[in-house]
Amino acid sequence: MADQKRVLLLCGDYVEDYEVMVPFQALSAYGLSVDAVCPGKKAGDFCRTAIHDSLGHQTYSESRGHNFVLNATFDEIDATKYDGLIIPGGRAPEYLAMIESVTDLVKKFEHSQKPIASICHGQLILAAAGSVKGKKCTAYPAVKPVLVAAGAHWVEPETTAYCTSDGNLITGATYDGHPEFIRLFIKALGAKISGSGKRILFLCGDYMEDYEVMVPFQSLEALECRVDAVCPGKRAGDKCPTAVHDFEGDQTYSEKPGHNFTLTADFEGIDASSYDGLVIPGGRAPEYLALNDNVIKLVKEFMESGKPVASICHGQQILSAAGLLKGKKCTAYPAVKLNVVLGGATWLEPDPIHRCFTDGNLVTGAAWPGHPEFIAQFMALLGLTVSF
């Protein structure tokens, strides 16, 4: 559409995994056009990402994340064509802040007073560009000395989810704050959110896919929905380890350890009638969750009541085990086709892999590259809209 908002995402090697993918896919799901670029790279190249997590040590841990594929070429970027800029954190900003073409790009957004949203260590780039002088600014606490030296009015993050704004500048402390960070950014772009306040339940388990839980979870929270994440045998505040599944040229996906995902509610006593919709992430969790009678009962309550259900990748193993795919048209990760067909569904080929489909109250997707379609179709069933 002619008035579609365009956003630039500034990437680099070892950008934090969530901090690049969550805003990229959330904004895409809301109908914005998002270009992801990296100096020295072109569309189709990828940036390696880093998983930063808090494991109780004096600083965060780091492990390898997904490979994030760029969709635009840095050298071809015209800042005047974009409505806003997002700068993820991780380790990438340390070296990006030293590149003149990067700081020049940031200065163009600053001078035009277009919204700039920067999170975690991304504020190192803002400091190098002189964009924080005299402005209220937060960040990951270790970035404080640089921001103070650059003339910012440092705002201590009260929690890891803390965000603040000053004029055109939005800053956040860590990816825990994505819901507010993204909401502040889209509202700075003129967004109006309709249908908020929905209550959504996420069915989680150990080694669910990292992106497939966090991206839709925070995308829906950003739209002012109440989102609860539960796991059988666990309580609010407990964690589920996640798995990073990626496509790296092998015959099947690779697996690496992901972030630890914090649950927000107790599984025991969950009342399906108090929720408006259900999301089932993929990964390896559905293999064992499908054997749990309480999980099967819960999923049946959602499906049989006609409430929106969105299931991705291997999540359809649970739907098949519950006998809920009979007569449905759906897709899944291709290796799950057997479960889908034996469950009585009509198989829809996910070609390309980001294709998602809606049949009645059921949205199905094949893998995390399809999140923009997956989330957008689930939003449509929920009556959630973002307009500009």
N, C-alpha and C positions, 0 to 999 in steps of 0.2 A: 504494500500500500504506500501511497505517496508520502503520507505523514508518519510513517513508521520511524520510531526513535532508533538512533544508531549509537552504539556504545563501543568504546575501545578498551580492550583488556591488555595490560602491559605485562608480558610474561618473560621468563628467563629460566635457565636450567636451575633445578632445585628450588623452584617456587613451591610453596606449601601446597600439598595435594588438594585438600578441601578448599583452600583459599583461592584457587584458580577455577576448579570445576564447579563448585556450588554456585557462585554468582554467574558463571558462564551459562550453565544449564537452567538456572532459575529464571534469569532475564530472558533467555530464549523461549522458555515455556510461557512467559507472560506476553510474548509477541514482539519483543525488541529484537533488533538485529545486532549481534555481538561479533566484533572482529577481534581475534586474539593474535597478537604479534610479538615477535622477539627480535632484537637487533641481531643482524648477521644470519637470520633465518628467513625462510619463505613459506608461503602457504603449502601445507602438506608435510613440512618438517615437524618434529616433535621436540618438546622440552621434557627432560626427566623431572619428576617431582619428588619432593621430600615429605615424609610423614613425620610431623612433629607432635609429640604427645607428652603428657605429664605423668610420669611413673613414680613420683615421690622423691626424685633426686633434686639436687640444687638447681638444675636447669632441665629443659625438655630433652627428650630423646629424639634421635633421628634415624629413620630407615627409608628404604626406597619405596616410592609410591608408583602410581600408574605413569604411563607415558602420555603426556597431554599433547594432542595434535593441534597445530596452529592452522587457522583458516584464512589468514591474510599475510601479506608480505610487508615487513616493517618499512623498507625503503620506498614503498609506494603510498605510504600513509599521508593523507591530507587532513590535518586536525580540524579544518573548517567544516568537514563533512560529518563530524560527530557531535552528539549532544552531551556526552559525558565521558569520563575516564575512570577506570577502576584499576587500582594497583594492589595486587595480592602481596602477601608476605613470604616468609620462608627465607632461604639464603640468597635467592636471586637478587634482591635489592642491594645487597652489599656491592656487587660488581656493576649492576645497572646504574647505580648512583654515580659511577665514575665515567659514564659514557655521555659525551656532550650532546649527541643527537637525542638521547633520552631526556636529559634535563631541559633541552630546548623544546621538546615536545610538551613536557609538563608545563613549561612557562606559557606556551600558547593557550593551553586550557585555562590556566590561571588568569592570564591577561584578558581573556574573553569572558571570565567569570562563569564558565560552564561548570556544572557539578563535577567534583573530583572526590572519589571515595577510596581511601587507602587504609589498609589493615595490617596490624602486627609490625613487621619490619619494613613494610612498604614505605613508611614515613621517612626512612633514610633517603629515599629519592626526592621526596618533598623538601627535605632539609637541604639537599644538594642543589635543588632548583630555586631555593630562596622563597618557597611558597608557604612557609609556616610563620614567617616573621610577623609578630603581633597578633597571631591567631591562637585561639584555644585548640589544643591538640592532645590526643591521647595516643597510646601505642602499646606494644609489648613493653613491660617496664624497663627492660635492658636498653631500650632505644632512648630513654629519657635524657641522658647526658647530651646526646647529639641534638635533640630537639631544643633543649634549653640553650645550648650554644648557638643554635640557628635563630634564636630570638622568639621561639614559640612560648605561649603561656601554657605550661604543662598542666594537664588535668590527670590526676592519679586515677587509674582505673579501679573502681570499687570492686569489680569482679572481673573474671576473664571474659565476660560477655559485655563489658562496658563499651559504649560508643558515645561520641559527642559530635556536635556540628557547630560550625562558625562560618557564616556566609555561605560560600559555595563549597566549603571543605567539610567532608565527613570523614571521621577517623574512628577506627575500632582497635581494641586490644588484641583479640585473637578470634579464630573462627567460631568460638562459642557464641560470639555476638553477631553472627551472620544474619539472623532474622531481623534485628533492628537495623543493622548496617545496610542491608538490601532494601528494607522498607524506607529508610531515610533517603536512600539514593533514588529510588523510583519516584518518591514523592517530590524530590527536588527536580525531577524531570517532568513533573506535572501529572503523575499517576493518580487515578481515582480507583479505589478498591471497593468492589461491591460483593455482597454475599459473605463477608467475613463473619467470624464467630462460630464457624462450624467446628464440631468436635471429631477428630480423626484418631483412629487407633492404628498403631504399627505393630505387627506381629514379628517379633525379633527372636533370634537364636544365635548361639555361638557360631562364629565363622560365616555369618551372613556377609554378602558382598559389601565392602566399605562404602562405595558410592551409592549403592542401591538402597541403603538405609538413610544416609545423611543428606543426600541431595533432595529427595522429595520431602523429608522431614523438615529441613530448614526452609525449603521453598514454600511450604504450606504455613509454617510459623510466620514467615515474613508477610503473609497475607492476613495476619491477625486471626489465624485459626488456633484452637486449643488442640495440641497434638500430644498424645500419650504413646509411649513406647513400652511394651511389656514383653516378658519372656517367661515361659513356664519354669517354675522352680526358682525364680529370682524376684527381687523386690525393687521398688524405686530406689535409685542411688547405686544399685549394683551395676556392673559393667558386662558387656558382651564383647569378646575379641572379634574383630572382623577380618575378612580376607580380601586382598587386592587381586582381583582377576583381570588379566590384561591379555591383549592379543599381540604377541611378539614374534610371529612367524612360525610357531610350532603347530602341530596338528590339532592341538586343543589349547585352551587358555592356560597361562601360567598363574601361579599363586604365590603371593608374598603376604607377610603379616600386615594388617592394616592398623587403623586407630582402634582404641578401645572406646566403645560407644556406651554412654551412660543412659540407663533406663530411667523413665520418669514416673512410672506407676507400677503397682503390684499386679501380677497376673492373677493371683488368687482373688476371686470375688469380682472379676471384671464383668460388667453388665453391658452386653452388646446394644441393648435398647437405648443407652445413654449416648451413643455415638452416631454420627451421620455417615461415616464411611470407614473403610478398612484398606490398609496398604500391606502387601506381603512382599518384602524384599527377597531377592534370590541369594545366590552363593551356595554354601554347603549346608546351611542351617535347615532348609526345607526337607532334606533327606531324613533327618531324625524327627523334626517337628511333625511330619506326616504320620508318624507312628503314635502320636500322643492323642488319646481319646478326647481330652479337654480342648485341644487345639481344633480337632475336627468338629466338635460340637459348636465352638465359638464361630468358626468360619461358616458353618451351615446356618447359624442364626443370621449372619449378615446377608448371605446370598439369598436365603429363602424369604427374608423380609424385603428384598428388592433394593436394599441400600447399595450405594456405589462401592465396588470392590476393585482395587487395582493390584495386579500381581505381575511380577516381572521375572524373567530369566528362569531360575529353577523353582520359583515360588509356586508355579503351576503343579508341581508334584503334590502339594498339599491339597489343591483343589481337586485333582484327579483322585487322590486317596479318599477324599470326602464324598466322591460320587457326584460332584457338582458341575462337571463338564459335559454331561450328556446333553446332546442337542445344541451345544454352544459352538460358536466359531471362535477360535482363539489361536494365538501364537505362543511361542516360548523360545528359550534357547534351543537351537536345533537338536542338541543331544537329548532334550526332554520330549521330543516328538513322540517317542514310544509311549510315554506316560499319558500324553494328551490324546493320542489316537485310541489307546486301550481304555481310556476314560470315557470314550464315546463322543468326543468332540470332532468337529471338522477342522482339520489342520490348515492354518494360514501361514504360508511361507514368509518368513521375515527377510524379504529381499528388497532393499538393503537391510542390514541388521538393525537399523534404527526405526524400522516400521513398527507401529503399534496399532491396535485395533480395539474398537468398542463394539460389544454385542450386548444389548440390553443394559443391565447394570454392571457389566464386567468389562474392565479395561485390561488388556494383556500386552506385554512387551517382551522382547527377546533378550535385551542386554542393556547395560547402562548407557551406551551411546544414544539410546532412544528416549532418555529422560525428558527432553523438551516435549516430544509428542505425548509421552506417557502421562506427564504431569498435566499438560494442557487438556487432554481428554478426560482425566479424572476431575479437573477443575470444572469442566463443562457439565459433568454429571452432578457435581455438588452445587452448581449455580454460582461459582466463584469467577469473577471477572476483574481484569485490570484494563482500564482504558486511559487514554491520554488525550 
